[in-house]
Amino acid sequence: MPVLVLTLLTLLFGSAPAAAQSPAAPAEESLVPLDRGTHVREYAGWLLFSRWDGSAFRLSTWHAGTVRDLAVSSQAKAFDADLGPDSAGRPSAVFSQCEGSCDLAVIGLAPGASPRPVRNANTSQQDETSPSVWRGRIAFARRYDAQTVAAYTKRLDAPRARPSSRLAGLPAERCGAVDAPDCRPIDDAEVVGLELWGRWVAQSWTYQPTGFPGFRQNEIRLTDIARTDTRQVAAMVTGLGGQSYLGPSAVDGHVAFAKTCKGDPGGCFTANSGPLRYRITTARYEHDGVNQPWSAWAWDGSAGYRVPSDYACGSDAGVRTEACAIVRRPDGPWVAIAAGSVR
């Protein structure tokens, strides 16, 4: 085309519009290199995780770029632990330590702090696990036997003679099976994680409906400590992709969790996987779509803290696409998603 004609067209109609570009992925930052995988929890700028020291796991914190081991005895498996404010609002940790049986203890994060057993909730016959702490109150799971587990809450200053309060949890049976009978009792239930925030307790469960062929069921539930409000937030089946929920985290009126495929990532899709959040007051769902095989995730209200796949953090000597570490991932754009896509 002659230069004069091209110039006239440009003057009349302007230059051609630039091609639309997809949003750039959030810039990530590796915070803590790891030798093995771990759960990760966050509160007020602190991270809590299990650090493999070459022979055992240590309960450790990260804050302002510094990693420090807490004065807690090491153990062979990663700690079941959580962060939250103590009764004075200072960051603190609660954890389950398993030496024969599993019992709860709390510890402050200041240097020199020592763990204190939660004597008014620990039992000698059952395991206390999946703890969470918020301003002098804890939530936790208690396993009675291979088939029976329940979630409880208790004030740390309550007398031992006062029983822990049982939280509303799973219903007695789950309906909607693909073959008769449509409703089946729930077997082999496990509390994957609890998150206490004010009067609310977010719960992550996995279980197997009796006689239901195929895979386990996964569920995120929300209840209050008075048992006056209990609801299902999300539910799915664990398929060949190893579909799993990570978290939950509760921040500023949201319950956040992540959906990931720990097996075949083809079982997850960017449209309905990655970080998800649920607004408690409006029941609105949003997601920050990403399809990556994470093994742990927590959220602080503006960023997620993820641990790469079990493969990246395992002992397999094969080719790894990512180093094992705790990685900070700023939120991408949160997009509304229909409730039917989540449960």
N, C-alpha and C positions, 0 to 999 in steps of 0.2 A: 504494500500500500504506500503511495507517495507520502512523503513527510508532511506536505501541506495539508493533505486530506486528513491524515492522522491527527495533526495539530488542531484542525477545525472540529473534528469529532470530540476531541478531549475538551475543548473549550465549551462545546454545546452540552455534552452529557457527563463530563467529569471522567476521572480515571476509573478503570474497572475495579469493583470491590475486591478486597483481599479475601482469600479463601478462609472459610471458617476454621478455627483451630479448637481442638478439644482442650479442656482445662488441664494444666500441667499437674502431675502427681505431686502431693505434698512433699516437701523436702524432709527427709528423715535424718536422724542423728543417732549414731550408736553411742550409748551411754556407758554400758558395763559389759566388757567381754566375759563370756562364760565358757566353762569347760563342759558343762552338762546343762540340760534343760531345767527350768524352774517355773513355778508359779510366780506371778508378780502382782503386788497390790500397791496402791498409791493413796496418799493423803497429805494435803497441805505442802506439796513440794517434796515429800519423802517417798522413796520406794522401799518396799520390803520384799526380799527374795531369799532363795536358798543358794548358797555358793559352795560348789564342790571344791574342796581343798586338796584333792588328790587321794583321799582315803575316806572322807565322809562329808556330809553337808553341814554347813554353818549357816545360822540365821543371820542375815546381813541387811544393812541399809545402804541406800545411796541418797545423798543430799548435797546439793550445790557442788557436784563434781567429786565428792569424797565417798568412798566405800568403806564401811566399818562393820566388823563382826560384833554382834551383841553378845553379852556374857551369858550365853545359853549353851548347854552341852551339845556337841555335835551328834548327829545320828545318821543311820545308813540310808534313809530315804529323805526326799525333799520335805520340808516342813509344810504343814497345813497352818496358815497364819494369815493375819489381816492387820491393817492399820486403821486407826481412828482416834478421835479425841478422848482423853481421859476426863475425869470429872471436873478438872479445872480447864479443859479445852486444849491441853498440850498434846502433841502427837504421841501416840503410844501404840504398842503392839500386843496382840493376843495370839497365842499359838497353842497347838496341840503337840505334845511331845510323847513319843511312843517308845517306852522301855518296858516291854511285855504288854501292858495295856496302854491306852492313850489317854492322857489327862491334860487339862487346860492350865495355862499360866499367862500372866500379863507382865509386861516390862515397859518401862519408860525408855525413851530414845536418847536421853542425855548420857554423856560418858559416865561410867561408873554405876549405872543403874543395874539392879539385880532382878531376876525374875521372881515373881510371887505366885505360888500355886493358887488356883481358884478353888479353895477348899469347900466353899459352900455349894459348888456345882459338880465337882468331880466325884465319881463313884469308883468303887473297887471292882465291880463286876462287869461294867460296861465300858465301852470306848466313847470318849467325848472328842468330837472332831469338828471340822468346818467352822471354826469360831469367827465371830466378828464383834467389834467393840464400838460403843458410841456413848460418851459421857457417863461412865459409870455403869453401863448396862452391857451385857453380852448376849449374843445369840449363838447357838451351837447345835450340833446334831449329836444324838446319842444312839448308838447301835446296841440293841439288846441281843440279837442273834442274827443268823445269816439272812433271815427274812424280814426282820423288824427293825426299822430305824425311824426316828421322829426328830423334829426340830423343836428347840426350847429357847426360852429367854429367862434371864434373871439379873437382878441388880447385884453388883459386886459387893455392896454393903448389906445385902439381905441376910438374915440369920440362916444358918445351915438347916435349921429345923423347918424352914419354909420351903416347900417343894418348888422346883423350877416350873415355870408356866409353859405348858405345851402350846406351840404355835399351830395355827391351821396349816395344813400341808396338802398332800395329794388326796383326792377322793378315794373311796374304798375300791372303786372300779373305774375303768376307762372305757368309754363307748366310741363307736365309729370304726370298729375293725372291718376289714374288707370281706370277711367271711363269717358265717354264723358260729357262735352267738355274737351279736353286735357289741354287747357289753361284757367285759371280762374283769375279774379281780386283778389287782396289781401285785406282781411278785418282784422279788429281788430289787427293791428300791434302794437307791443310793443318793445321798445328798452330796452333790458335787461342790457346791459352794453357797455361802450365805453372805449377805451384805446388809448390815444394820445402818439405817440413816434416820435419825429422829425416832418417830414411832413406827416407821416402815421397815419391813424385812423383805428384801428380794431373795428369792430362792432358786437355785438351779438343781434340777432332779434328773435322774435317768432311771428307767425301770423296764420291766418286761411284763406285759399283760399275760395272764395265765393261758397257756396253750396257744398263744399267738405265734404263727409261723413267721420266721424271718428275723428282723432286727429289733434292737431296743428302741424305746421311745425316749425323747428328751423334752424337757419342759422348763420354762421360766415362769415362776409364780411370784405373786406379790401379796403380802398380808400385812396387817398391822398387829402390834403387840397385844392388843385387846381382843383379837379374833373377830372384830366387827366388820372387817373388810378383807375378803380374800378373792383373788382373781387369777385367771390364767393369762399371762402376757404373751407367751410364745410357745409353740410346740412343733415338733418334727420327728421323723423317723431317722435313725442312723442307718444309712444305706451302705453300699459298697464303697462310697466315697469317704466313709468314716465321718459323716456329718456330726459336728459337735458344737455346743455352745461354750464360749469362754466368758469368764466373769462370774457374776454380774458386778457392776459398779453402780452406786447410787449417788448422784450429784445434782444439787440445785433442782430438785423436783423431777429428775429423769432417772429411769432405770435403764442402764446401758449394758449391752452384751454384744458379743461378736459371734457370727456364724462362720464356721470354717470347715473345710474338708481335710481331715488329717490323713486320709488315704489317697484316693484318686481325686485330684482337684476338679475333674470333669463332672463330679457330682454337685458342685456349687457353681453359681453364676453371679457375675458382678451385679446383676439386677436385684438380687435378694440376699447377697452374702456380704461379709465384712462387718464393720461396726453397725449396730442398730440401737436406736434409743426410743424409749416410750415415755411420754409425758404423763405423769400420774394424774393430774387434774383434768386433762382433756382426752386421755386415751389416744393421743395422736402418735403415729409411728413415723420415724424418719430413718434413713440409712445413708451411710457414706460408703458407697459400693466399691468393693475390691474383692478379688478372688485369690487369696494367698493362703497356703497351708500353715497358719500360725499354730503354736502349741500353748500360748498363754497371752492374755490381754487384760489391761485395766485402763480406765479412763478418768481424767481429772476435770473434765468440763470443756477443755479446749484441745486436748491432744490425747492420743492413745499411747500406751507403752506395751509393746508386743515382744514376744520371743518367737524366733523362727520355728519352723517345723521340727518335729521330733527327729526327722532324718538329719537336719542340719545340726541338731544338738545331741545326737546320739553317738554311739561308739563305732558306727559303721565307717569304714575307711574309704567308702566310695566317693565319687565326685560330688562335691557340695556346691550349690549355687550361692550360698550365703553363709557367713560366719555366725556361730552361735553367740548371741549377745542380747541384752535388753536394748530395744530400739525405740526412740521417741518418734512418733508419727503425728504431726499436726493434723487436725481435722481437715478433711476436704469439705466440699459443700454438702451439707445435710439436705437430703431430698425426701419429700413426703412419699410414703409407701403405704399401700392399702393394707389394712389389718389382715385381710385374707391371704396376703403373701407371707405373713409371719405366723399365723395360727389358723 
